[in-house]
């Protein structure tokens, strides 16, 4: 399984939903997990993004599908980044 960082920015519609029903965040997490992506960690943050999610997925295609599905709702914009565990990165750099 691969690790990904998902950086999310709420649209106006998304912010309104969260203001009225903050538990919607947990509902979306369950929907994401039903699509085959496990939420490992989630943080609300300040700055250009509203949330940082660390997720695990079997492959790029699965996490891309989740990104598209969520973005298509119009409540959030997502940037997804593949993450390499540092031990793996060091091993690959060493060759």
Rosetta blueprint (number, residue, H / E / L):
1 X L
2 X E
3 X E
4 X E
5 X E
6 X E
7 X E
8 X E
9 X E
10 X E
11 X L
12 X H
13 X H
14 X H
15 X H
16 X H
17 X H
18 X H
19 X H
20 X H
21 X L
22 X L
23 X L
24 X H
25 X H
26 X H
27 X H
28 X H
29 X H
30 X H
31 X H
32 X H
33 X H
34 X H
35 X L
36 X L
37 X E
38 X E
39 X E
40 X E
41 X E
42 X E
43 X E
44 X E
45 X L
46 X L
47 X L
48 X L
49 X L
50 X L
51 X E
52 X E
53 X E
54 X E
55 X E
56 X E
57 X E
58 X L
59 X L
60 X H
61 X H
62 X H
63 X H
64 X H
65 X H
66 X H
67 X H
68 X H
69 X H
70 X H
71 X H
72 X H
73 X L
74 X L
75 X L
76 X E
77 X E
78 X E
79 X E
80 X E
81 X E
82 X E
83 X E
84 X L
85 X L
86 X H
87 X H
88 X H
89 X H
90 X H
91 X H
92 X H
93 X H
94 X H
95 X L
